[in-house]
Amino acid sequence: MAQNVLGRELEPCSYDPLTGWFRDGCCNTDTDDHGVHTVCAVVTAEFLEFSASVGNDLAAPNHRIGFDGLRPGDRWCLCASRWAEAFEAGAAPPVVLEATHARTLEWVSRRDLEAHRFEPAPEGEG
């Protein structure tokens, strides 16, 4: 079983929207995944704007492939290099460490990921 960046079993990222290189809800990867879709991010409006500005409009629907577009708050398996690029630009979205594949550490330090750890609102808030 694949490991996450915490050294434990990789947890699912999102089933709605359905994400992952294999479209199985997990940020798993293989040698054919040249984009390395391993970072489970909780997308923000700021990140979506950044991504569109560098040529990947994740908010735009693409009905040919059954993609409705992302909205702030959606969880999505991002390319490790894109998350690193967003981090450098000050637009990195929060990361669900438990659902982020260990291979991400080839592009991003655990310290930087932990600094952007997604913390859900306590029950009754949000």
C-alpha positions in Angstrom: 0.0 0.0 0.0 1.2 3.5 -0.8 2.5 5.8 2.0 1.7 9.4 2.8 4.2 12.1 3.7 3.7 11.2 7.4 5.0 7.6 6.7 1.6 6.0 7.2 -0.9 4.4 4.8 -2.2 6.9 2.1 -5.7 8.0 2.9 -8.3 9.0 0.2 -8.4 12.6 -0.9 -11.8 13.1 -2.5 -14.6 11.2 -4.1 -16.7 14.3 -4.9 -15.2 15.6 -7.0 -13.5 12.3 -8.0 -9.8 13.0 -8.1 -6.5 11.2 -8.5 -4.3 10.0 -11.4 -6.4 6.8 -11.4 -9.6 8.7 -10.7 -10.1 6.5 -7.6 -10.2 9.3 -5.0 -6.6 8.9 -3.9 -3.4 10.8 -4.8 -1.6 7.7 -5.8 0.8 7.6 -8.7 2.8 5.4 -11.0 5.5 5.8 -13.7 3.0 6.9 -16.3 2.0 9.9 -14.1 4.4 12.4 -15.5 2.6 15.2 -13.7 3.0 13.4 -10.3 -0.6 14.1 -9.0 0.3 13.4 -5.4 -0.6 16.5 -3.3 -4.1 16.4 -1.7 -4.9 20.1 -1.6 -8.0 21.9 -0.4 -8.2 24.5 -3.3 -8.7 28.1 -2.5 -9.9 31.0 -4.7 -6.3 32.4 -4.6 -4.8 29.1 -5.8 -7.4 28.7 -8.6 -6.6 32.2 -9.8 -2.9 31.4 -9.7 -3.3 28.1 -11.6 -5.4 29.8 -14.3 -2.7 32.5 -14.6 -0.1 29.9 -15.4 -2.2 28.1 -18.0 -4.2 25.5 -16.0 -7.7 26.8 -15.4 -9.0 24.2 -12.9 -12.2 26.2 -12.2 -13.3 25.9 -15.9 -15.5 22.9 -16.7 -14.4 20.5 -19.3 -17.5 18.4 -20.1 -15.7 16.3 -22.8 -13.8 14.6 -20.0 -16.6 14.8 -17.3 -14.9 17.6 -15.3 -17.2 20.2 -13.7 -14.4 22.5 -12.6 -13.2 23.1 -9.1 -14.5 25.5 -6.5 -12.9 26.8 -3.3 -13.1 24.1 -0.6 -12.9 21.2 -3.1 -10.1 18.6 -2.4 -8.0 17.7 -5.5 -4.8 15.8 -6.2 -2.5 18.5 -7.5 0.8 17.9 -9.4 3.6 18.2 -6.9 5.5 20.6 -9.1 2.4 22.9 -9.4 2.0 23.0 -5.6 5.7 23.9 -5.3 5.3 26.6 -7.9 2.2 28.0 -6.1 4.2 27.8 -2.8 7.0 29.9 -4.3 4.4 32.4 -5.6 2.7 32.6 -2.2 -0.5 31.0 -3.4 -0.1 27.4 -2.2 -3.4 25.9 -1.0 -3.7 23.9 2.3 -2.6 20.3 2.2 -4.3 17.2 3.6 -1.1 15.4 4.8 -2.7 12.1 5.4 -3.9 11.9 1.8 -0.7 13.3 0.2 1.6 10.7 -1.3 5.1 10.3 0.0 6.5 10.8 -3.5 5.6 14.5 -3.1 8.7 14.9 -0.9 10.8 14.6 -4.1 9.6 18.2 -4.9 8.6 19.8 -1.6 9.9 19.6 1.9 7.8 18.1 4.7 8.3 21.3 6.6 6.7 23.4 3.9 3.8 20.9 3.6 3.3 20.9 7.3 3.3 24.7 7.3 0.3 24.5 4.9 -1.5 21.6 6.7 -5.2 21.7 6.3 -7.0 22.0 9.7 -10.7 21.4 9.4 -13.0 23.7 11.5 -14.0 22.3 14.8 -17.4 20.7 14.8 -20.2 23.2 15.0 -18.0 25.9 13.2 -17.6 26.8 9.6 
